[in-house]
Amino acid sequence: MVGTENWEDLAGHLGYSLQFIRWLKYTDGLPRTEKLLMKWENEVNENPEDALVSLQQILVKMKRLDAATKIQIYLNEHSIRKETTV
C-alpha cells in the first residue's frame, strides 16, 4: 500500500518552512515534487550516496515504498550502496 503523504509532507520532512511550502504550492511550471527535489538536490550538504539514502529513509518513514524502492534500485544499479534498506 502506498502512503498517503504527498509533496507537502515530503517538504516538511526535508526541513523546509511552511512559508516555502506555501510558496511552492502556488507556483506554476514544473510539478511541485520535481521543483522540491531540485531545490533539495542543490542545497544538500551530504555526498550524493548519503543524500539518496537519507531521502530513501524519509520515503520509507512516509510509507512511500514505491519511491523508496526506486531509489534502492538506482543505488544497486549504480553500485553505490550494496545493502538493501527497503
HTML snippet that shows the backbone in 3Dmol.js (N, CA, C, O; Angstrom):
<script src="https://3Dmol.org/build/3Dmol-min.js"></script>
<div id="view" style="width:600px;height:400px;position:relative"></div>
<script>
const pdb = `
ATOM      1  N   MET A   1       0.839  -1.186   0.000  1.00  0.00           N
ATOM      2  CA  MET A   1       0.000   0.000   0.000  1.00  0.00           C
ATOM      3  C   MET A   1       0.877   1.239   0.000  1.00  0.00           C
ATOM      4  O   MET A   1       1.844   1.328   0.756  1.00  0.00           O
ATOM      5  N   VAL A   2       0.536   2.185  -0.845  1.00  0.00           N
ATOM      6  CA  VAL A   2       1.276   3.430  -0.953  1.00  0.00           C
ATOM      7  C   VAL A   2       0.815   4.372   0.145  1.00  0.00           C
ATOM      8  O   VAL A   2      -0.377   4.454   0.443  1.00  0.00           O
ATOM      9  N   GLY A   3       1.770   5.090   0.751  1.00  0.00           N
ATOM     10  CA  GLY A   3       1.434   6.058   1.789  1.00  0.00           C
ATOM     11  C   GLY A   3       0.588   7.188   1.237  1.00  0.00           C
ATOM     12  O   GLY A   3       0.543   7.419   0.029  1.00  0.00           O
ATOM     13  N   THR A   4      -0.074   7.880   2.128  1.00  0.00           N
ATOM     14  CA  THR A   4      -0.952   8.970   1.717  1.00  0.00           C
ATOM     15  C   THR A   4      -0.262  10.328   1.801  1.00  0.00           C
ATOM     16  O   THR A   4      -0.851  11.342   1.426  1.00  0.00           O
ATOM     17  N   GLU A   5       0.960  10.361   2.281  1.00  0.00           N
ATOM     18  CA  GLU A   5       1.664  11.634   2.379  1.00  0.00           C
ATOM     19  C   GLU A   5       2.082  12.082   0.986  1.00  0.00           C
ATOM     20  O   GLU A   5       2.330  11.260   0.104  1.00  0.00           O
ATOM     21  N   ASN A   6       2.156  13.403   0.798  1.00  0.00           N
ATOM     22  CA  ASN A   6       2.423  13.950  -0.524  1.00  0.00           C
ATOM     23  C   ASN A   6       3.645  14.858  -0.504  1.00  0.00           C
ATOM     24  O   ASN A   6       4.438  14.826   0.437  1.00  0.00           O
ATOM     25  N   TRP A   7       3.789  15.663  -1.542  1.00  0.00           N
ATOM     26  CA  TRP A   7       4.957  16.524  -1.678  1.00  0.00           C
ATOM     27  C   TRP A   7       5.059  17.519  -0.531  1.00  0.00           C
ATOM     28  O   TRP A   7       6.164  17.876  -0.124  1.00  0.00           O
ATOM     29  N   GLU A   8       3.929  17.972  -0.003  1.00  0.00           N
ATOM     30  CA  GLU A   8       3.961  18.917   1.115  1.00  0.00           C
ATOM     31  C   GLU A   8       4.557  18.244   2.359  1.00  0.00           C
ATOM     32  O   GLU A   8       5.353  18.848   3.077  1.00  0.00           O
ATOM     33  N   ASP A   9       4.171  17.009   2.602  1.00  0.00           N
ATOM     34  CA  ASP A   9       4.729  16.259   3.733  1.00  0.00           C
ATOM     35  C   ASP A   9       6.221  16.010   3.522  1.00  0.00           C
ATOM     36  O   ASP A   9       7.017  16.131   4.453  1.00  0.00           O
ATOM     37  N   LEU A  10       6.589  15.663   2.293  1.00  0.00           N
ATOM     38  CA  LEU A  10       7.996  15.446   1.979  1.00  0.00           C
ATOM     39  C   LEU A  10       8.790  16.719   2.241  1.00  0.00           C
ATOM     40  O   LEU A  10       9.880  16.662   2.809  1.00  0.00           O
ATOM     41  N   ALA A  11       8.258  17.860   1.836  1.00  0.00           N
ATOM     42  CA  ALA A  11       8.941  19.137   2.074  1.00  0.00           C
ATOM     43  C   ALA A  11       9.157  19.360   3.566  1.00  0.00           C
ATOM     44  O   ALA A  11      10.220  19.824   3.978  1.00  0.00           O
ATOM     45  N   GLY A  12       8.167  19.035   4.365  1.00  0.00           N
ATOM     46  CA  GLY A  12       8.308  19.159   5.809  1.00  0.00           C
ATOM     47  C   GLY A  12       9.370  18.228   6.351  1.00  0.00           C
ATOM     48  O   GLY A  12      10.170  18.629   7.197  1.00  0.00           O
ATOM     49  N   HIS A  13       9.393  16.981   5.875  1.00  0.00           N
ATOM     50  CA  HIS A  13      10.404  16.012   6.315  1.00  0.00           C
ATOM     51  C   HIS A  13      11.809  16.454   5.904  1.00  0.00           C
ATOM     52  O   HIS A  13      12.787  16.155   6.589  1.00  0.00           O
ATOM     53  N   LEU A  14      11.899  17.167   4.784  1.00  0.00           N
ATOM     54  CA  LEU A  14      13.205  17.652   4.326  1.00  0.00           C
ATOM     55  C   LEU A  14      13.626  18.929   5.047  1.00  0.00           C
ATOM     56  O   LEU A  14      14.734  19.425   4.843  1.00  0.00           O
ATOM     57  N   GLY A  15      12.740  19.462   5.890  1.00  0.00           N
ATOM     58  CA  GLY A  15      13.096  20.621   6.711  1.00  0.00           C
ATOM     59  C   GLY A  15      12.714  21.972   6.148  1.00  0.00           C
ATOM     60  O   GLY A  15      13.165  23.000   6.653  1.00  0.00           O
ATOM     61  N   TYR A  16      11.893  21.992   5.112  1.00  0.00           N
ATOM     62  CA  TYR A  16      11.505  23.279   4.546  1.00  0.00           C
ATOM     63  C   TYR A  16      10.407  23.928   5.377  1.00  0.00           C
ATOM     64  O   TYR A  16       9.573  23.252   5.978  1.00  0.00           O
ATOM     65  N   SER A  17      10.429  25.252   5.394  1.00  0.00           N
ATOM     66  CA  SER A  17       9.485  26.020   6.201  1.00  0.00           C
ATOM     67  C   SER A  17       8.096  26.004   5.582  1.00  0.00           C
ATOM     68  O   SER A  17       7.929  25.742   4.391  1.00  0.00           O
ATOM     69  N   LEU A  18       7.109  26.290   6.414  1.00  0.00           N
ATOM     70  CA  LEU A  18       5.730  26.394   5.948  1.00  0.00           C
ATOM     71  C   LEU A  18       5.606  27.501   4.900  1.00  0.00           C
ATOM     72  O   LEU A  18       4.842  27.374   3.944  1.00  0.00           O
ATOM     73  N   GLN A  19       6.354  28.572   5.084  1.00  0.00           N
ATOM     74  CA  GLN A  19       6.341  29.672   4.122  1.00  0.00           C
ATOM     75  C   GLN A  19       6.805  29.194   2.745  1.00  0.00           C
ATOM     76  O   GLN A  19       6.185  29.521   1.733  1.00  0.00           O
ATOM     77  N   PHE A  20       7.890  28.422   2.704  1.00  0.00           N
ATOM     78  CA  PHE A  20       8.379  27.897   1.430  1.00  0.00           C
ATOM     79  C   PHE A  20       7.368  26.938   0.814  1.00  0.00           C
ATOM     80  O   PHE A  20       7.127  26.972  -0.393  1.00  0.00           O
ATOM     81  N   ILE A  21       6.777  26.083   1.646  1.00  0.00           N
ATOM     82  CA  ILE A  21       5.801  25.106   1.146  1.00  0.00           C
ATOM     83  C   ILE A  21       4.608  25.835   0.539  1.00  0.00           C
ATOM     84  O   ILE A  21       4.115  25.441  -0.519  1.00  0.00           O
ATOM     85  N   ARG A  22       4.142  26.889   1.194  1.00  0.00           N
ATOM     86  CA  ARG A  22       3.027  27.674   0.639  1.00  0.00           C
ATOM     87  C   ARG A  22       3.416  28.325  -0.680  1.00  0.00           C
ATOM     88  O   ARG A  22       2.629  28.336  -1.626  1.00  0.00           O
ATOM     89  N   TRP A  23       4.638  28.871  -0.745  1.00  0.00           N
ATOM     90  CA  TRP A  23       5.101  29.491  -1.979  1.00  0.00           C
ATOM     91  C   TRP A  23       5.126  28.462  -3.105  1.00  0.00           C
ATOM     92  O   TRP A  23       4.649  28.726  -4.209  1.00  0.00           O
ATOM     93  N   LEU A  24       5.677  27.307  -2.821  1.00  0.00           N
ATOM     94  CA  LEU A  24       5.787  26.253  -3.831  1.00  0.00           C
ATOM     95  C   LEU A  24       4.409  25.798  -4.300  1.00  0.00           C
ATOM     96  O   LEU A  24       4.216  25.473  -5.471  1.00  0.00           O
ATOM     97  N   LYS A  25       3.468  25.779  -3.385  1.00  0.00           N
ATOM     98  CA  LYS A  25       2.110  25.332  -3.710  1.00  0.00           C
ATOM     99  C   LYS A  25       1.475  26.201  -4.786  1.00  0.00           C
ATOM    100  O   LYS A  25       0.684  25.714  -5.594  1.00  0.00           O
ATOM    101  N   TYR A  26       1.817  27.478  -4.800  1.00  0.00           N
ATOM    102  CA  TYR A  26       1.158  28.402  -5.725  1.00  0.00           C
ATOM    103  C   TYR A  26       2.033  28.853  -6.885  1.00  0.00           C
ATOM    104  O   TYR A  26       1.705  29.832  -7.555  1.00  0.00           O
ATOM    105  N   THR A  27       3.131  28.167  -7.137  1.00  0.00           N
ATOM    106  CA  THR A  27       3.956  28.486  -8.296  1.00  0.00           C
ATOM    107  C   THR A  27       3.550  27.600  -9.472  1.00  0.00           C
ATOM    108  O   THR A  27       3.064  26.484  -9.293  1.00  0.00           O
ATOM    109  N   ASP A  28       3.757  28.110 -10.645  1.00  0.00           N
ATOM    110  CA  ASP A  28       3.444  27.372 -11.866  1.00  0.00           C
ATOM    111  C   ASP A  28       4.719  26.760 -12.429  1.00  0.00           C
ATOM    112  O   ASP A  28       5.818  26.993 -11.925  1.00  0.00           O
ATOM    113  N   GLY A  29       4.549  25.989 -13.465  1.00  0.00           N
ATOM    114  CA  GLY A  29       5.703  25.407 -14.136  1.00  0.00           C
ATOM    115  C   GLY A  29       5.812  23.929 -13.877  1.00  0.00           C
ATOM    116  O   GLY A  29       4.848  23.183 -14.051  1.00  0.00           O
ATOM    117  N   LEU A  30       6.986  23.505 -13.461  1.00  0.00           N
ATOM    118  CA  LEU A  30       7.249  22.089 -13.207  1.00  0.00           C
ATOM    119  C   LEU A  30       6.355  21.558 -12.094  1.00  0.00           C
ATOM    120  O   LEU A  30       5.871  22.331 -11.267  1.00  0.00           O
ATOM    121  N   PRO A  31       6.131  20.251 -12.066  1.00  0.00           N
ATOM    122  CA  PRO A  31       5.386  19.661 -10.947  1.00  0.00           C
ATOM    123  C   PRO A  31       6.070  20.000  -9.623  1.00  0.00           C
ATOM    124  O   PRO A  31       7.294  20.109  -9.551  1.00  0.00           O
ATOM    125  N   ARG A  32       5.271  20.163  -8.596  1.00  0.00           N
ATOM    126  CA  ARG A  32       5.793  20.594  -7.292  1.00  0.00           C
ATOM    127  C   ARG A  32       6.850  19.647  -6.737  1.00  0.00           C
ATOM    128  O   ARG A  32       7.873  20.094  -6.217  1.00  0.00           O
ATOM    129  N   THR A  33       6.613  18.349  -6.845  1.00  0.00           N
ATOM    130  CA  THR A  33       7.585  17.392  -6.315  1.00  0.00           C
ATOM    131  C   THR A  33       8.920  17.544  -7.035  1.00  0.00           C
ATOM    132  O   THR A  33       9.979  17.479  -6.411  1.00  0.00           O
ATOM    133  N   GLU A  34       8.867  17.745  -8.328  1.00  0.00           N
ATOM    134  CA  GLU A  34      10.102  17.900  -9.099  1.00  0.00           C
ATOM    135  C   GLU A  34      10.847  19.165  -8.675  1.00  0.00           C
ATOM    136  O   GLU A  34      12.066  19.132  -8.501  1.00  0.00           O
ATOM    137  N   LYS A  35      10.128  20.283  -8.506  1.00  0.00           N
ATOM    138  CA  LYS A  35      10.759  21.525  -8.053  1.00  0.00           C
ATOM    139  C   LYS A  35      11.354  21.351  -6.658  1.00  0.00           C
ATOM    140  O   LYS A  35      12.460  21.818  -6.386  1.00  0.00           O
ATOM    141  N   LEU A  36      10.623  20.683  -5.785  1.00  0.00           N
ATOM    142  CA  LEU A  36      11.081  20.452  -4.423  1.00  0.00           C
ATOM    143  C   LEU A  36      12.378  19.648  -4.419  1.00  0.00           C
ATOM    144  O   LEU A  36      13.333  20.013  -3.733  1.00  0.00           O
ATOM    145  N   LEU A  37      12.415  18.567  -5.174  1.00  0.00           N
ATOM    146  CA  LEU A  37      13.606  17.723  -5.200  1.00  0.00           C
ATOM    147  C   LEU A  37      14.785  18.421  -5.880  1.00  0.00           C
ATOM    148  O   LEU A  37      15.936  18.179  -5.516  1.00  0.00           O
ATOM    149  N   MET A  38      14.516  19.276  -6.854  1.00  0.00           N
ATOM    150  CA  MET A  38      15.591  20.040  -7.485  1.00  0.00           C
ATOM    151  C   MET A  38      16.206  21.006  -6.478  1.00  0.00           C
ATOM    152  O   MET A  38      17.428  21.140  -6.413  1.00  0.00           O
ATOM    153  N   LYS A  39      15.371  21.677  -5.694  1.00  0.00           N
ATOM    154  CA  LYS A  39      15.871  22.591  -4.668  1.00  0.00           C
ATOM    155  C   LYS A  39      16.673  21.820  -3.635  1.00  0.00           C
ATOM    156  O   LYS A  39      17.774  22.231  -3.267  1.00  0.00           O
ATOM    157  N   TRP A  40      16.132  20.711  -3.166  1.00  0.00           N
ATOM    158  CA  TRP A  40      16.825  19.878  -2.178  1.00  0.00           C
ATOM    159  C   TRP A  40      18.181  19.423  -2.710  1.00  0.00           C
ATOM    160  O   TRP A  40      19.187  19.487  -2.003  1.00  0.00           O
ATOM    161  N   GLU A  41      18.201  18.970  -3.948  1.00  0.00           N
ATOM    162  CA  GLU A  41      19.441  18.480  -4.547  1.00  0.00           C
ATOM    163  C   GLU A  41      20.511  19.571  -4.575  1.00  0.00           C
ATOM    164  O   GLU A  41      21.689  19.290  -4.355  1.00  0.00           O
ATOM    165  N   ASN A  42      20.106  20.809  -4.843  1.00  0.00           N
ATOM    166  CA  ASN A  42      21.059  21.913  -4.896  1.00  0.00           C
ATOM    167  C   ASN A  42      21.524  22.369  -3.523  1.00  0.00           C
ATOM    168  O   ASN A  42      22.567  23.012  -3.407  1.00  0.00           O
ATOM    169  N   GLU A  43      20.773  22.048  -2.488  1.00  0.00           N
ATOM    170  CA  GLU A  43      21.101  22.514  -1.141  1.00  0.00           C
ATOM    171  C   GLU A  43      21.709  21.443  -0.245  1.00  0.00           C
ATOM    172  O   GLU A  43      22.278  21.766   0.798  1.00  0.00           O
ATOM    173  N   VAL A  44      21.602  20.193  -0.627  1.00  0.00           N
ATOM    174  CA  VAL A  44      22.047  19.102   0.250  1.00  0.00           C
ATOM    175  C   VAL A  44      23.554  19.202   0.497  1.00  0.00           C
ATOM    176  O   VAL A  44      24.333  19.494  -0.410  1.00  0.00           O
ATOM    177  N   ASN A  45      23.936  18.953   1.740  1.00  0.00           N
ATOM    178  CA  ASN A  45      25.348  19.057   2.122  1.00  0.00           C
ATOM    179  C   ASN A  45      26.020  17.701   2.280  1.00  0.00           C
ATOM    180  O   ASN A  45      27.175  17.630   2.699  1.00  0.00           O
ATOM    181  N   GLU A  46      25.321  16.640   1.954  1.00  0.00           N
ATOM    182  CA  GLU A  46      25.883  15.299   2.059  1.00  0.00           C
ATOM    183  C   GLU A  46      26.449  14.883   0.705  1.00  0.00           C
ATOM    184  O   GLU A  46      26.147  15.493  -0.321  1.00  0.00           O
ATOM    185  N   ASN A  47      27.273  13.837   0.716  1.00  0.00           N
ATOM    186  CA  ASN A  47      27.705  13.309  -0.574  1.00  0.00           C
ATOM    187  C   ASN A  47      26.474  12.682  -1.241  1.00  0.00           C
ATOM    188  O   ASN A  47      25.513  12.340  -0.552  1.00  0.00           O
ATOM    189  N   PRO A  48      26.490  12.531  -2.548  1.00  0.00           N
ATOM    190  CA  PRO A  48      25.294  12.054  -3.262  1.00  0.00           C
ATOM    191  C   PRO A  48      24.731  10.731  -2.754  1.00  0.00           C
ATOM    192  O   PRO A  48      23.514  10.564  -2.671  1.00  0.00           O
ATOM    193  N   GLU A  49      25.607   9.798  -2.416  1.00  0.00           N
ATOM    194  CA  GLU A  49      25.132   8.497  -1.955  1.00  0.00           C
ATOM    195  C   GLU A  49      24.394   8.616  -0.622  1.00  0.00           C
ATOM    196  O   GLU A  49      23.312   8.057  -0.444  1.00  0.00           O
ATOM    197  N   ASP A  50      24.997   9.351   0.304  1.00  0.00           N
ATOM    198  CA  ASP A  50      24.365   9.533   1.611  1.00  0.00           C
ATOM    199  C   ASP A  50      23.061  10.317   1.492  1.00  0.00           C
ATOM    200  O   ASP A  50      22.093  10.035   2.199  1.00  0.00           O
ATOM    201  N   ALA A  51      23.041  11.292   0.603  1.00  0.00           N
ATOM    202  CA  ALA A  51      21.832  12.087   0.400  1.00  0.00           C
ATOM    203  C   ALA A  51      20.688  11.210  -0.111  1.00  0.00           C
ATOM    204  O   ALA A  51      19.554  11.334   0.350  1.00  0.00           O
ATOM    205  N   LEU A  52      20.986  10.332  -1.054  1.00  0.00           N
ATOM    206  CA  LEU A  52      19.949   9.438  -1.570  1.00  0.00           C
ATOM    207  C   LEU A  52      19.465   8.466  -0.505  1.00  0.00           C
ATOM    208  O   LEU A  52      18.273   8.172  -0.426  1.00  0.00           O
ATOM    209  N   VAL A  53      20.372   7.972   0.301  1.00  0.00           N
ATOM    210  CA  VAL A  53      19.979   7.065   1.380  1.00  0.00           C
ATOM    211  C   VAL A  53      19.105   7.812   2.389  1.00  0.00           C
ATOM    212  O   VAL A  53      18.115   7.265   2.874  1.00  0.00           O
ATOM    213  N   SER A  54      19.464   9.049   2.704  1.00  0.00           N
ATOM    214  CA  SER A  54      18.639   9.855   3.620  1.00  0.00           C
ATOM    215  C   SER A  54      17.247  10.075   3.050  1.00  0.00           C
ATOM    216  O   SER A  54      16.250   9.947   3.760  1.00  0.00           O
ATOM    217  N   LEU A  55      17.181  10.409   1.759  1.00  0.00           N
ATOM    218  CA  LEU A  55      15.889  10.604   1.104  1.00  0.00           C
ATOM    219  C   LEU A  55      15.091   9.308   1.118  1.00  0.00           C
ATOM    220  O   LEU A  55      13.884   9.316   1.361  1.00  0.00           O
ATOM    221  N   GLN A  56      15.756   8.214   0.861  1.00  0.00           N
ATOM    222  CA  GLN A  56      15.092   6.911   0.873  1.00  0.00           C
ATOM    223  C   GLN A  56      14.497   6.619   2.253  1.00  0.00           C
ATOM    224  O   GLN A  56      13.371   6.133   2.352  1.00  0.00           O
ATOM    225  N   GLN A  57      15.242   6.912   3.306  1.00  0.00           N
ATOM    226  CA  GLN A  57      14.750   6.684   4.661  1.00  0.00           C
ATOM    227  C   GLN A  57      13.526   7.545   4.976  1.00  0.00           C
ATOM    228  O   GLN A  57      12.596   7.093   5.644  1.00  0.00           O
ATOM    229  N   ILE A  58      13.534   8.778   4.493  1.00  0.00           N
ATOM    230  CA  ILE A  58      12.371   9.650   4.674  1.00  0.00           C
ATOM    231  C   ILE A  58      11.164   9.059   3.962  1.00  0.00           C
ATOM    232  O   ILE A  58      10.063   9.043   4.511  1.00  0.00           O
ATOM    233  N   LEU A  59      11.365   8.577   2.746  1.00  0.00           N
ATOM    234  CA  LEU A  59      10.263   7.999   1.973  1.00  0.00           C
ATOM    235  C   LEU A  59       9.713   6.742   2.641  1.00  0.00           C
ATOM    236  O   LEU A  59       8.505   6.509   2.618  1.00  0.00           O
ATOM    237  N   VAL A  60      10.584   5.933   3.232  1.00  0.00           N
ATOM    238  CA  VAL A  60      10.123   4.751   3.976  1.00  0.00           C
ATOM    239  C   VAL A  60       9.282   5.200   5.164  1.00  0.00           C
ATOM    240  O   VAL A  60       8.217   4.641   5.426  1.00  0.00           O
ATOM    241  N   LYS A  61       9.760   6.207   5.878  1.00  0.00           N
ATOM    242  CA  LYS A  61       9.021   6.741   7.028  1.00  0.00           C
ATOM    243  C   LYS A  61       7.638   7.240   6.606  1.00  0.00           C
ATOM    244  O   LYS A  61       6.666   7.109   7.350  1.00  0.00           O
ATOM    245  N   MET A  62       7.565   7.811   5.406  1.00  0.00           N
ATOM    246  CA  MET A  62       6.302   8.320   4.875  1.00  0.00           C
ATOM    247  C   MET A  62       5.433   7.209   4.288  1.00  0.00           C
ATOM    248  O   MET A  62       4.333   7.471   3.802  1.00  0.00           O
ATOM    249  N   LYS A  63       5.924   5.972   4.333  1.00  0.00           N
ATOM    250  CA  LYS A  63       5.246   4.820   3.746  1.00  0.00           C
ATOM    251  C   LYS A  63       5.123   4.947   2.221  1.00  0.00           C
ATOM    252  O   LYS A  63       4.163   4.463   1.620  1.00  0.00           O
ATOM    253  N   ARG A  64       6.107   5.605   1.613  1.00  0.00           N
ATOM    254  CA  ARG A  64       6.168   5.713   0.162  1.00  0.00           C
ATOM    255  C   ARG A  64       7.202   4.711  -0.338  1.00  0.00           C
ATOM    256  O   ARG A  64       8.246   5.070  -0.883  1.00  0.00           O
ATOM    257  N   LEU A  65       6.864   3.431  -0.129  1.00  0.00           N
ATOM    258  CA  LEU A  65       7.779   2.365  -0.503  1.00  0.00           C
ATOM    259  C   LEU A  65       7.982   2.285  -2.005  1.00  0.00           C
ATOM    260  O   LEU A  65       9.007   1.785  -2.467  1.00  0.00           O
ATOM    261  N   ASP A  66       7.012   2.773  -2.771  1.00  0.00           N
ATOM    262  CA  ASP A  66       7.164   2.794  -4.228  1.00  0.00           C
ATOM    263  C   ASP A  66       8.366   3.647  -4.626  1.00  0.00           C
ATOM    264  O   ASP A  66       9.197   3.223  -5.429  1.00  0.00           O
ATOM    265  N   ALA A  67       8.453   4.836  -4.066  1.00  0.00           N
ATOM    266  CA  ALA A  67       9.558   5.735  -4.384  1.00  0.00           C
ATOM    267  C   ALA A  67      10.864   5.263  -3.733  1.00  0.00           C
ATOM    268  O   ALA A  67      11.929   5.337  -4.346  1.00  0.00           O
ATOM    269  N   ALA A  68      10.777   4.781  -2.496  1.00  0.00           N
ATOM    270  CA  ALA A  68      11.971   4.287  -1.802  1.00  0.00           C
ATOM    271  C   ALA A  68      12.585   3.109  -2.556  1.00  0.00           C
ATOM    272  O   ALA A  68      13.807   2.991  -2.640  1.00  0.00           O
ATOM    273  N   THR A  69      11.748   2.252  -3.094  1.00  0.00           N
ATOM    274  CA  THR A  69      12.237   1.105  -3.861  1.00  0.00           C
ATOM    275  C   THR A  69      12.952   1.558  -5.125  1.00  0.00           C
ATOM    276  O   THR A  69      13.963   0.968  -5.506  1.00  0.00           O
ATOM    277  N   LYS A  70      12.445   2.596  -5.778  1.00  0.00           N
ATOM    278  CA  LYS A  70      13.107   3.116  -6.985  1.00  0.00           C
ATOM    279  C   LYS A  70      14.493   3.653  -6.666  1.00  0.00           C
ATOM    280  O   LYS A  70      15.429   3.477  -7.446  1.00  0.00           O
ATOM    281  N   ILE A  71      14.623   4.306  -5.524  1.00  0.00           N
ATOM    282  CA  ILE A  71      15.943   4.780  -5.114  1.00  0.00           C
ATOM    283  C   ILE A  71      16.865   3.595  -4.861  1.00  0.00           C
ATOM    284  O   ILE A  71      18.025   3.614  -5.273  1.00  0.00           O
ATOM    285  N   GLN A  72      16.356   2.558  -4.184  1.00  0.00           N
ATOM    286  CA  GLN A  72      17.179   1.376  -3.914  1.00  0.00           C
ATOM    287  C   GLN A  72      17.632   0.719  -5.215  1.00  0.00           C
ATOM    288  O   GLN A  72      18.786   0.307  -5.331  1.00  0.00           O
ATOM    289  N   ILE A  73      16.748   0.622  -6.178  1.00  0.00           N
ATOM    290  CA  ILE A  73      17.112   0.044  -7.476  1.00  0.00           C
ATOM    291  C   ILE A  73      18.214   0.879  -8.126  1.00  0.00           C
ATOM    292  O   ILE A  73      19.182   0.336  -8.658  1.00  0.00           O
ATOM    293  N   TYR A  74      18.059   2.198  -8.078  1.00  0.00           N
ATOM    294  CA  TYR A  74      19.077   3.083  -8.644  1.00  0.00           C
ATOM    295  C   TYR A  74      20.421   2.871  -7.946  1.00  0.00           C
ATOM    296  O   TYR A  74      21.456   2.744  -8.599  1.00  0.00           O
ATOM    297  N   LEU A  75      20.393   2.833  -6.612  1.00  0.00           N
ATOM    298  CA  LEU A  75      21.630   2.633  -5.859  1.00  0.00           C
ATOM    299  C   LEU A  75      22.277   1.294  -6.203  1.00  0.00           C
ATOM    300  O   LEU A  75      23.495   1.218  -6.362  1.00  0.00           O
ATOM    301  N   ASN A  76      21.476   0.246  -6.316  1.00  0.00           N
ATOM    302  CA  ASN A  76      22.002  -1.076  -6.664  1.00  0.00           C
ATOM    303  C   ASN A  76      22.592  -1.095  -8.065  1.00  0.00           C
ATOM    304  O   ASN A  76      23.663  -1.663  -8.282  1.00  0.00           O
ATOM    305  N   GLU A  77      21.902  -0.479  -9.015  1.00  0.00           N
ATOM    306  CA  GLU A  77      22.366  -0.484 -10.402  1.00  0.00           C
ATOM    307  C   GLU A  77      23.645   0.318 -10.581  1.00  0.00           C
ATOM    308  O   GLU A  77      24.456   0.020 -11.457  1.00  0.00           O
ATOM    309  N   HIS A  78      23.816   1.315  -9.763  1.00  0.00           N
ATOM    310  CA  HIS A  78      24.996   2.164  -9.887  1.00  0.00           C
ATOM    311  C   HIS A  78      26.069   1.793  -8.872  1.00  0.00           C
ATOM    312  O   HIS A  78      27.036   2.529  -8.673  1.00  0.00           O
ATOM    313  N   SER A  79      25.884   0.638  -8.233  1.00  0.00           N
ATOM    314  CA  SER A  79      26.873   0.107  -7.282  1.00  0.00           C
ATOM    315  C   SER A  79      27.280   1.117  -6.233  1.00  0.00           C
ATOM    316  O   SER A  79      28.424   1.122  -5.778  1.00  0.00           O
ATOM    317  N   ILE A  80      26.344   1.978  -5.847  1.00  0.00           N
ATOM    318  CA  ILE A  80      26.653   2.965  -4.836  1.00  0.00           C
ATOM    319  C   ILE A  80      26.544   2.331  -3.469  1.00  0.00           C
ATOM    320  O   ILE A  80      27.467   2.412  -2.659  1.00  0.00           O
ATOM    321  N   ARG A  81      25.413   1.699  -3.214  1.00  0.00           N
ATOM    322  CA  ARG A  81      25.195   1.014  -1.945  1.00  0.00           C
ATOM    323  C   ARG A  81      24.809  -0.419  -2.270  1.00  0.00           C
ATOM    324  O   ARG A  81      23.972  -0.658  -3.140  1.00  0.00           O
ATOM    325  N   LYS A  82      25.399  -1.346  -1.593  1.00  0.00           N
ATOM    326  CA  LYS A  82      25.091  -2.749  -1.864  1.00  0.00           C
ATOM    327  C   LYS A  82      24.062  -3.299  -0.889  1.00  0.00           C
ATOM    328  O   LYS A  82      23.376  -4.270  -1.208  1.00  0.00           O
ATOM    329  N   GLU A  83      23.939  -2.704   0.287  1.00  0.00           N
ATOM    330  CA  GLU A  83      22.982  -3.243   1.245  1.00  0.00           C
ATOM    331  C   GLU A  83      21.566  -2.857   0.861  1.00  0.00           C
ATOM    332  O   GLU A  83      21.347  -1.810   0.253  1.00  0.00           O
ATOM    333  N   THR A  84      20.629  -3.677   1.203  1.00  0.00           N
ATOM    334  CA  THR A  84      19.232  -3.425   0.939  1.00  0.00           C
ATOM    335  C   THR A  84      18.609  -2.790   2.167  1.00  0.00           C
ATOM    336  O   THR A  84      18.717  -3.323   3.271  1.00  0.00           O
ATOM    337  N   THR A  85      17.951  -1.640   1.976  1.00  0.00           N
ATOM    338  CA  THR A  85      17.351  -0.953   3.114  1.00  0.00           C
ATOM    339  C   THR A  85      15.835  -0.921   3.026  1.00  0.00           C
ATOM    340  O   THR A  85      15.176  -0.446   3.951  1.00  0.00           O
ATOM    341  N   VAL A  86      15.273  -1.415   1.941  1.00  0.00           N
ATOM    342  CA  VAL A  86      13.813  -1.421   1.793  1.00  0.00           C
ATOM    343  C   VAL A  86      13.317  -2.837   1.981  1.00  0.00           C
ATOM    344  O   VAL A  86      12.114  -3.086   1.900  1.00  0.00           O
TER     345      VAL A  86
END
`;
const viewer = $3Dmol.createViewer("view");
viewer.addModel(pdb, "pdb");
viewer.setStyle({}, {cartoon: {color: "spectrum"}});
viewer.zoomTo();
viewer.render();
</script>
